[in-house]
């Protein structure tokens, strides 16, 4: 099947800027371990499908507060010894309707473990994992405002051992 380049004819520039702001705020919410940022951008329900990235993250819909609590828990991104940086590259708009926009971003997700006792200005890490992926996000209008309602990353490749970094047994 040949590739068909999708050029949205019905995407307003303001909506595009909103989607960009939502995506960056979401990534910052992960990296800064900031529930308020996630609350600002996640819909009342968010479907999470990480099956193409990690077997440790369940594929399911979450109520927004349950999603935030789980993903910012000490067992995942909320662990004080875990640092992350989710870098979003160019987005590809896959579909646009009046109430839904689907964008696939290029993404690098860097994960590192602080060396115990190195929580100073210059933090050192002993384990790292960088995932190169595409992150598909679905944005849906909820009460007239765009919100993220679906996450679906697909891993291209990984450097390091993600499970060793994220599932690290802190003492």
mmCIF file of the C-alpha atoms, coordinates in Angstrom:
data_MODEL
# 
_entry.id   MODEL 
# 
loop_
_atom_site.group_PDB 
_atom_site.id 
_atom_site.type_symbol 
_atom_site.label_atom_id 
_atom_site.label_alt_id 
_atom_site.label_comp_id 
_atom_site.label_asym_id 
_atom_site.label_entity_id 
_atom_site.label_seq_id 
_atom_site.pdbx_PDB_ins_code 
_atom_site.Cartn_x 
_atom_site.Cartn_y 
_atom_site.Cartn_z 
_atom_site.occupancy 
_atom_site.B_iso_or_equiv 
_atom_site.pdbx_formal_charge 
_atom_site.auth_seq_id 
_atom_site.auth_comp_id 
_atom_site.auth_asym_id 
_atom_site.auth_atom_id 
_atom_site.pdbx_PDB_model_num 
ATOM 1   C CA . UNK A 1 1   ? 0.000   0.000  0.000  1.00 0.00 ? 1   UNK A CA 1 
ATOM 2   C CA . UNK A 1 2   ? 1.544   3.334  -1.008 1.00 0.00 ? 2   UNK A CA 1 
ATOM 3   C CA . UNK A 1 3   ? 2.071   6.087  1.538  1.00 0.00 ? 3   UNK A CA 1 
ATOM 4   C CA . UNK A 1 4   ? -0.528  8.841  1.440  1.00 0.00 ? 4   UNK A CA 1 
ATOM 5   C CA . UNK A 1 5   ? 0.618   12.206 2.802  1.00 0.00 ? 5   UNK A CA 1 
ATOM 6   C CA . UNK A 1 6   ? -2.117  13.634 5.015  1.00 0.00 ? 6   UNK A CA 1 
ATOM 7   C CA . UNK A 1 7   ? -2.463  17.418 4.823  1.00 0.00 ? 7   UNK A CA 1 
ATOM 8   C CA . UNK A 1 8   ? -5.161  18.618 7.212  1.00 0.00 ? 8   UNK A CA 1 
ATOM 9   C CA . UNK A 1 9   ? -7.372  21.252 5.646  1.00 0.00 ? 9   UNK A CA 1 
ATOM 10  C CA . UNK A 1 10  ? -9.432  21.864 8.761  1.00 0.00 ? 10  UNK A CA 1 
ATOM 11  C CA . UNK A 1 11  ? -6.761  22.421 11.438 1.00 0.00 ? 11  UNK A CA 1 
ATOM 12  C CA . UNK A 1 12  ? -6.917  25.907 12.900 1.00 0.00 ? 12  UNK A CA 1 
ATOM 13  C CA . UNK A 1 13  ? -3.563  27.414 13.854 1.00 0.00 ? 13  UNK A CA 1 
ATOM 14  C CA . UNK A 1 14  ? -4.811  28.129 17.395 1.00 0.00 ? 14  UNK A CA 1 
ATOM 15  C CA . UNK A 1 15  ? -5.736  24.458 17.811 1.00 0.00 ? 15  UNK A CA 1 
ATOM 16  C CA . UNK A 1 16  ? -2.325  23.401 16.515 1.00 0.00 ? 16  UNK A CA 1 
ATOM 17  C CA . UNK A 1 17  ? -0.597  25.692 19.034 1.00 0.00 ? 17  UNK A CA 1 
ATOM 18  C CA . UNK A 1 18  ? -2.800  24.303 21.790 1.00 0.00 ? 18  UNK A CA 1 
ATOM 19  C CA . UNK A 1 19  ? -1.833  20.742 20.880 1.00 0.00 ? 19  UNK A CA 1 
ATOM 20  C CA . UNK A 1 20  ? 1.864   21.676 20.912 1.00 0.00 ? 20  UNK A CA 1 
ATOM 21  C CA . UNK A 1 21  ? 1.465   23.295 24.342 1.00 0.00 ? 21  UNK A CA 1 
ATOM 22  C CA . UNK A 1 22  ? -0.421  20.269 25.686 1.00 0.00 ? 22  UNK A CA 1 
ATOM 23  C CA . UNK A 1 23  ? 2.240   17.846 24.421 1.00 0.00 ? 23  UNK A CA 1 
ATOM 24  C CA . UNK A 1 24  ? 5.101   19.827 25.969 1.00 0.00 ? 24  UNK A CA 1 
ATOM 25  C CA . UNK A 1 25  ? 3.239   20.342 29.257 1.00 0.00 ? 25  UNK A CA 1 
ATOM 26  C CA . UNK A 1 26  ? 2.539   16.619 29.398 1.00 0.00 ? 26  UNK A CA 1 
ATOM 27  C CA . UNK A 1 27  ? 6.229   15.769 28.868 1.00 0.00 ? 27  UNK A CA 1 
ATOM 28  C CA . UNK A 1 28  ? 7.209   18.320 31.516 1.00 0.00 ? 28  UNK A CA 1 
ATOM 29  C CA . UNK A 1 29  ? 4.664   16.804 33.907 1.00 0.00 ? 29  UNK A CA 1 
ATOM 30  C CA . UNK A 1 30  ? 6.433   13.455 33.569 1.00 0.00 ? 30  UNK A CA 1 
ATOM 31  C CA . UNK A 1 31  ? 9.935   14.904 33.844 1.00 0.00 ? 31  UNK A CA 1 
ATOM 32  C CA . UNK A 1 32  ? 9.265   17.347 36.682 1.00 0.00 ? 32  UNK A CA 1 
ATOM 33  C CA . UNK A 1 33  ? 7.053   14.805 38.494 1.00 0.00 ? 33  UNK A CA 1 
ATOM 34  C CA . UNK A 1 34  ? 4.354   17.466 38.514 1.00 0.00 ? 34  UNK A CA 1 
ATOM 35  C CA . UNK A 1 35  ? 0.771   16.295 39.000 1.00 0.00 ? 35  UNK A CA 1 
ATOM 36  C CA . UNK A 1 36  ? -0.631  19.804 38.384 1.00 0.00 ? 36  UNK A CA 1 
ATOM 37  C CA . UNK A 1 37  ? 0.848   19.909 34.884 1.00 0.00 ? 37  UNK A CA 1 
ATOM 38  C CA . UNK A 1 38  ? -0.599  16.506 34.087 1.00 0.00 ? 38  UNK A CA 1 
ATOM 39  C CA . UNK A 1 39  ? -3.970  17.525 35.529 1.00 0.00 ? 39  UNK A CA 1 
ATOM 40  C CA . UNK A 1 40  ? -3.980  20.583 33.259 1.00 0.00 ? 40  UNK A CA 1 
ATOM 41  C CA . UNK A 1 41  ? -3.683  18.522 30.074 1.00 0.00 ? 41  UNK A CA 1 
ATOM 42  C CA . UNK A 1 42  ? -5.175  15.063 30.661 1.00 0.00 ? 42  UNK A CA 1 
ATOM 43  C CA . UNK A 1 43  ? -8.824  14.374 29.922 1.00 0.00 ? 43  UNK A CA 1 
ATOM 44  C CA . UNK A 1 44  ? -11.162 12.871 32.516 1.00 0.00 ? 44  UNK A CA 1 
ATOM 45  C CA . UNK A 1 45  ? -10.227 9.473  31.055 1.00 0.00 ? 45  UNK A CA 1 
ATOM 46  C CA . UNK A 1 46  ? -6.964  8.696  29.303 1.00 0.00 ? 46  UNK A CA 1 
ATOM 47  C CA . UNK A 1 47  ? -6.333  5.491  27.399 1.00 0.00 ? 47  UNK A CA 1 
ATOM 48  C CA . UNK A 1 48  ? -2.762  4.272  27.789 1.00 0.00 ? 48  UNK A CA 1 
ATOM 49  C CA . UNK A 1 49  ? -1.356  1.761  25.325 1.00 0.00 ? 49  UNK A CA 1 
ATOM 50  C CA . UNK A 1 50  ? 2.345   1.219  26.052 1.00 0.00 ? 50  UNK A CA 1 
ATOM 51  C CA . UNK A 1 51  ? 2.387   -2.380 24.755 1.00 0.00 ? 51  UNK A CA 1 
ATOM 52  C CA . UNK A 1 52  ? 4.853   -1.496 22.005 1.00 0.00 ? 52  UNK A CA 1 
ATOM 53  C CA . UNK A 1 53  ? 7.282   -0.015 24.567 1.00 0.00 ? 53  UNK A CA 1 
ATOM 54  C CA . UNK A 1 54  ? 7.071   -1.917 27.840 1.00 0.00 ? 54  UNK A CA 1 
ATOM 55  C CA . UNK A 1 55  ? 5.412   -5.049 29.127 1.00 0.00 ? 55  UNK A CA 1 
ATOM 56  C CA . UNK A 1 56  ? 5.464   -3.562 32.646 1.00 0.00 ? 56  UNK A CA 1 
ATOM 57  C CA . UNK A 1 57  ? 2.940   -0.798 31.898 1.00 0.00 ? 57  UNK A CA 1 
ATOM 58  C CA . UNK A 1 58  ? -0.633  -2.050 31.638 1.00 0.00 ? 58  UNK A CA 1 
ATOM 59  C CA . UNK A 1 59  ? -2.740  -1.230 28.593 1.00 0.00 ? 59  UNK A CA 1 
ATOM 60  C CA . UNK A 1 60  ? -5.954  0.285  29.880 1.00 0.00 ? 60  UNK A CA 1 
ATOM 61  C CA . UNK A 1 61  ? -8.097  3.375  30.280 1.00 0.00 ? 61  UNK A CA 1 
ATOM 62  C CA . UNK A 1 62  ? -7.445  5.371  33.447 1.00 0.00 ? 62  UNK A CA 1 
ATOM 63  C CA . UNK A 1 63  ? -9.479  7.990  35.228 1.00 0.00 ? 63  UNK A CA 1 
ATOM 64  C CA . UNK A 1 64  ? -7.197  11.039 35.174 1.00 0.00 ? 64  UNK A CA 1 
ATOM 65  C CA . UNK A 1 65  ? -6.411  10.983 38.913 1.00 0.00 ? 65  UNK A CA 1 
ATOM 66  C CA . UNK A 1 66  ? -5.662  7.246  38.797 1.00 0.00 ? 66  UNK A CA 1 
ATOM 67  C CA . UNK A 1 67  ? -3.335  7.788  35.836 1.00 0.00 ? 67  UNK A CA 1 
ATOM 68  C CA . UNK A 1 68  ? -1.485  10.608 37.609 1.00 0.00 ? 68  UNK A CA 1 
ATOM 69  C CA . UNK A 1 69  ? -1.226  8.637  40.851 1.00 0.00 ? 69  UNK A CA 1 
ATOM 70  C CA . UNK A 1 70  ? 0.146   5.537  39.101 1.00 0.00 ? 70  UNK A CA 1 
ATOM 71  C CA . UNK A 1 71  ? 2.570   7.204  36.703 1.00 0.00 ? 71  UNK A CA 1 
ATOM 72  C CA . UNK A 1 72  ? 3.931   9.601  39.334 1.00 0.00 ? 72  UNK A CA 1 
ATOM 73  C CA . UNK A 1 73  ? 4.113   6.877  41.982 1.00 0.00 ? 73  UNK A CA 1 
ATOM 74  C CA . UNK A 1 74  ? 7.498   5.893  43.470 1.00 0.00 ? 74  UNK A CA 1 
ATOM 75  C CA . UNK A 1 75  ? 7.281   2.648  41.449 1.00 0.00 ? 75  UNK A CA 1 
ATOM 76  C CA . UNK A 1 76  ? 7.354   4.602  38.175 1.00 0.00 ? 76  UNK A CA 1 
ATOM 77  C CA . UNK A 1 77  ? 8.285   8.191  37.328 1.00 0.00 ? 77  UNK A CA 1 
ATOM 78  C CA . UNK A 1 78  ? 7.741   9.532  40.863 1.00 0.00 ? 78  UNK A CA 1 
ATOM 79  C CA . UNK A 1 79  ? 10.762  7.710  42.236 1.00 0.00 ? 79  UNK A CA 1 
ATOM 80  C CA . UNK A 1 80  ? 13.083  10.402 43.612 1.00 0.00 ? 80  UNK A CA 1 
ATOM 81  C CA . UNK A 1 81  ? 16.136  8.549  42.272 1.00 0.00 ? 81  UNK A CA 1 
ATOM 82  C CA . UNK A 1 82  ? 14.785  8.450  38.720 1.00 0.00 ? 82  UNK A CA 1 
ATOM 83  C CA . UNK A 1 83  ? 15.308  11.282 36.288 1.00 0.00 ? 83  UNK A CA 1 
ATOM 84  C CA . UNK A 1 84  ? 13.656  11.496 32.905 1.00 0.00 ? 84  UNK A CA 1 
ATOM 85  C CA . UNK A 1 85  ? 13.618  13.771 29.921 1.00 0.00 ? 85  UNK A CA 1 
ATOM 86  C CA . UNK A 1 86  ? 11.039  13.307 27.199 1.00 0.00 ? 86  UNK A CA 1 
ATOM 87  C CA . UNK A 1 87  ? 12.094  15.232 24.105 1.00 0.00 ? 87  UNK A CA 1 
ATOM 88  C CA . UNK A 1 88  ? 9.494   15.712 21.402 1.00 0.00 ? 88  UNK A CA 1 
ATOM 89  C CA . UNK A 1 89  ? 10.569  16.201 17.824 1.00 0.00 ? 89  UNK A CA 1 
ATOM 90  C CA . UNK A 1 90  ? 8.522   17.095 14.828 1.00 0.00 ? 90  UNK A CA 1 
ATOM 91  C CA . UNK A 1 91  ? 4.867   16.155 15.004 1.00 0.00 ? 91  UNK A CA 1 
ATOM 92  C CA . UNK A 1 92  ? 2.941   14.519 12.172 1.00 0.00 ? 92  UNK A CA 1 
ATOM 93  C CA . UNK A 1 93  ? -0.767  15.305 12.221 1.00 0.00 ? 93  UNK A CA 1 
ATOM 94  C CA . UNK A 1 94  ? -2.531  12.040 11.381 1.00 0.00 ? 94  UNK A CA 1 
ATOM 95  C CA . UNK A 1 95  ? -6.156  13.158 11.531 1.00 0.00 ? 95  UNK A CA 1 
ATOM 96  C CA . UNK A 1 96  ? -8.283  16.153 12.392 1.00 0.00 ? 96  UNK A CA 1 
ATOM 97  C CA . UNK A 1 97  ? -11.972 16.425 13.101 1.00 0.00 ? 97  UNK A CA 1 
ATOM 98  C CA . UNK A 1 98  ? -13.978 19.036 14.959 1.00 0.00 ? 98  UNK A CA 1 
ATOM 99  C CA . UNK A 1 99  ? -13.547 17.187 18.273 1.00 0.00 ? 99  UNK A CA 1 
ATOM 100 C CA . UNK A 1 100 ? -10.396 15.088 17.802 1.00 0.00 ? 100 UNK A CA 1 
ATOM 101 C CA . UNK A 1 101 ? -6.824  15.593 16.633 1.00 0.00 ? 101 UNK A CA 1 
ATOM 102 C CA . UNK A 1 102 ? -4.300  12.757 16.428 1.00 0.00 ? 102 UNK A CA 1 
ATOM 103 C CA . UNK A 1 103 ? -0.603  13.655 16.304 1.00 0.00 ? 103 UNK A CA 1 
ATOM 104 C CA . UNK A 1 104 ? 2.391   11.337 16.151 1.00 0.00 ? 104 UNK A CA 1 
ATOM 105 C CA . UNK A 1 105 ? 5.508   12.930 17.635 1.00 0.00 ? 105 UNK A CA 1 
ATOM 106 C CA . UNK A 1 106 ? 9.096   11.836 17.231 1.00 0.00 ? 106 UNK A CA 1 
ATOM 107 C CA . UNK A 1 107 ? 10.317  11.189 20.773 1.00 0.00 ? 107 UNK A CA 1 
ATOM 108 C CA . UNK A 1 108 ? 13.449  10.462 22.743 1.00 0.00 ? 108 UNK A CA 1 
ATOM 109 C CA . UNK A 1 109 ? 12.732  9.356  26.289 1.00 0.00 ? 109 UNK A CA 1 
ATOM 110 C CA . UNK A 1 110 ? 15.821  9.451  28.467 1.00 0.00 ? 110 UNK A CA 1 
ATOM 111 C CA . UNK A 1 111 ? 15.797  7.669  31.822 1.00 0.00 ? 111 UNK A CA 1 
ATOM 112 C CA . UNK A 1 112 ? 18.546  7.629  34.423 1.00 0.00 ? 112 UNK A CA 1 
ATOM 113 C CA . UNK A 1 113 ? 19.112  6.511  38.016 1.00 0.00 ? 113 UNK A CA 1 
ATOM 114 C CA . UNK A 1 114 ? 20.846  8.844  40.414 1.00 0.00 ? 114 UNK A CA 1 
ATOM 115 C CA . UNK A 1 115 ? 23.794  7.410  42.257 1.00 0.00 ? 115 UNK A CA 1 
ATOM 116 C CA . UNK A 1 116 ? 22.746  7.230  45.887 1.00 0.00 ? 116 UNK A CA 1 
ATOM 117 C CA . UNK A 1 117 ? 23.896  10.346 47.743 1.00 0.00 ? 117 UNK A CA 1 
ATOM 118 C CA . UNK A 1 118 ? 24.537  12.417 44.600 1.00 0.00 ? 118 UNK A CA 1 
ATOM 119 C CA . UNK A 1 119 ? 21.456  14.659 44.926 1.00 0.00 ? 119 UNK A CA 1 
ATOM 120 C CA . UNK A 1 120 ? 23.511  17.802 44.515 1.00 0.00 ? 120 UNK A CA 1 
ATOM 121 C CA . UNK A 1 121 ? 23.721  20.416 41.810 1.00 0.00 ? 121 UNK A CA 1 
ATOM 122 C CA . UNK A 1 122 ? 25.612  17.962 39.598 1.00 0.00 ? 122 UNK A CA 1 
ATOM 123 C CA . UNK A 1 123 ? 23.696  14.715 39.874 1.00 0.00 ? 123 UNK A CA 1 
ATOM 124 C CA . UNK A 1 124 ? 25.401  11.548 38.724 1.00 0.00 ? 124 UNK A CA 1 
ATOM 125 C CA . UNK A 1 125 ? 23.686  8.493  37.303 1.00 0.00 ? 125 UNK A CA 1 
ATOM 126 C CA . UNK A 1 126 ? 24.736  4.862  37.351 1.00 0.00 ? 126 UNK A CA 1 
ATOM 127 C CA . UNK A 1 127 ? 22.092  3.355  35.050 1.00 0.00 ? 127 UNK A CA 1 
ATOM 128 C CA . UNK A 1 128 ? 20.574  4.841  31.918 1.00 0.00 ? 128 UNK A CA 1 
ATOM 129 C CA . UNK A 1 129 ? 18.144  3.919  29.201 1.00 0.00 ? 129 UNK A CA 1 
ATOM 130 C CA . UNK A 1 130 ? 17.211  6.037  26.215 1.00 0.00 ? 130 UNK A CA 1 
ATOM 131 C CA . UNK A 1 131 ? 14.256  5.024  24.100 1.00 0.00 ? 131 UNK A CA 1 
ATOM 132 C CA . UNK A 1 132 ? 13.743  6.308  20.590 1.00 0.00 ? 132 UNK A CA 1 
ATOM 133 C CA . UNK A 1 133 ? 10.088  6.126  19.685 1.00 0.00 ? 133 UNK A CA 1 
ATOM 134 C CA . UNK A 1 134 ? 7.050   7.652  18.091 1.00 0.00 ? 134 UNK A CA 1 
ATOM 135 C CA . UNK A 1 135 ? 4.458   8.962  20.556 1.00 0.00 ? 135 UNK A CA 1 
ATOM 136 C CA . UNK A 1 136 ? 0.939   9.087  19.220 1.00 0.00 ? 136 UNK A CA 1 
ATOM 137 C CA . UNK A 1 137 ? -1.314  11.341 21.260 1.00 0.00 ? 137 UNK A CA 1 
ATOM 138 C CA . UNK A 1 138 ? -5.029  11.821 20.758 1.00 0.00 ? 138 UNK A CA 1 
ATOM 139 C CA . UNK A 1 139 ? -6.502  15.173 21.733 1.00 0.00 ? 139 UNK A CA 1 
ATOM 140 C CA . UNK A 1 140 ? -10.235 15.388 22.321 1.00 0.00 ? 140 UNK A CA 1 
ATOM 141 C CA . UNK A 1 141 ? -12.406 18.393 23.065 1.00 0.00 ? 141 UNK A CA 1 
ATOM 142 C CA . UNK A 1 142 ? -13.732 18.098 26.598 1.00 0.00 ? 142 UNK A CA 1 
ATOM 143 C CA . UNK A 1 143 ? -16.122 20.870 27.615 1.00 0.00 ? 143 UNK A CA 1 
ATOM 144 C CA . UNK A 1 144 ? -14.778 22.962 24.741 1.00 0.00 ? 144 UNK A CA 1 
ATOM 145 C CA . UNK A 1 145 ? -11.084 22.509 25.648 1.00 0.00 ? 145 UNK A CA 1 
ATOM 146 C CA . UNK A 1 146 ? -8.515  20.195 24.095 1.00 0.00 ? 146 UNK A CA 1 
ATOM 147 C CA . UNK A 1 147 ? -7.256  17.441 26.407 1.00 0.00 ? 147 UNK A CA 1 
ATOM 148 C CA . UNK A 1 148 ? -5.011  14.415 25.919 1.00 0.00 ? 148 UNK A CA 1 
ATOM 149 C CA . UNK A 1 149 ? -7.182  11.311 25.936 1.00 0.00 ? 149 UNK A CA 1 
ATOM 150 C CA . UNK A 1 150 ? -4.891  8.632  24.476 1.00 0.00 ? 150 UNK A CA 1 
ATOM 151 C CA . UNK A 1 151 ? -1.189  7.764  24.539 1.00 0.00 ? 151 UNK A CA 1 
ATOM 152 C CA . UNK A 1 152 ? 0.295   5.177  22.218 1.00 0.00 ? 152 UNK A CA 1 
ATOM 153 C CA . UNK A 1 153 ? 4.066   5.110  21.864 1.00 0.00 ? 153 UNK A CA 1 
ATOM 154 C CA . UNK A 1 154 ? 5.839   2.682  19.572 1.00 0.00 ? 154 UNK A CA 1 
ATOM 155 C CA . UNK A 1 155 ? 9.468   1.928  20.299 1.00 0.00 ? 155 UNK A CA 1 
ATOM 156 C CA . UNK A 1 156 ? 12.021  2.089  17.505 1.00 0.00 ? 156 UNK A CA 1 
ATOM 157 C CA . UNK A 1 157 ? 15.013  1.074  19.623 1.00 0.00 ? 157 UNK A CA 1 
ATOM 158 C CA . UNK A 1 158 ? 16.433  1.386  23.084 1.00 0.00 ? 158 UNK A CA 1 
ATOM 159 C CA . UNK A 1 159 ? 19.893  1.971  24.465 1.00 0.00 ? 159 UNK A CA 1 
ATOM 160 C CA . UNK A 1 160 ? 20.361  0.518  27.943 1.00 0.00 ? 160 UNK A CA 1 
ATOM 161 C CA . UNK A 1 161 ? 17.933  -1.540 29.961 1.00 0.00 ? 161 UNK A CA 1 
ATOM 162 C CA . UNK A 1 162 ? 14.663  0.324  30.596 1.00 0.00 ? 162 UNK A CA 1 
ATOM 163 C CA . UNK A 1 163 ? 13.373  -2.225 33.114 1.00 0.00 ? 163 UNK A CA 1 
ATOM 164 C CA . UNK A 1 164 ? 16.600  -2.046 35.143 1.00 0.00 ? 164 UNK A CA 1 
ATOM 165 C CA . UNK A 1 165 ? 16.277  1.730  35.365 1.00 0.00 ? 165 UNK A CA 1 
ATOM 166 C CA . UNK A 1 166 ? 12.529  2.028  35.993 1.00 0.00 ? 166 UNK A CA 1 
ATOM 167 C CA . UNK A 1 167 ? 12.084  -1.117 38.104 1.00 0.00 ? 167 UNK A CA 1 
ATOM 168 C CA . UNK A 1 168 ? 15.160  -0.426 40.180 1.00 0.00 ? 168 UNK A CA 1 
ATOM 169 C CA . UNK A 1 169 ? 14.873  -1.754 43.731 1.00 0.00 ? 169 UNK A CA 1 
ATOM 170 C CA . UNK A 1 170 ? 15.466  1.295  45.939 1.00 0.00 ? 170 UNK A CA 1 
ATOM 171 C CA . UNK A 1 171 ? 16.480  0.593  49.503 1.00 0.00 ? 171 UNK A CA 1 
# 
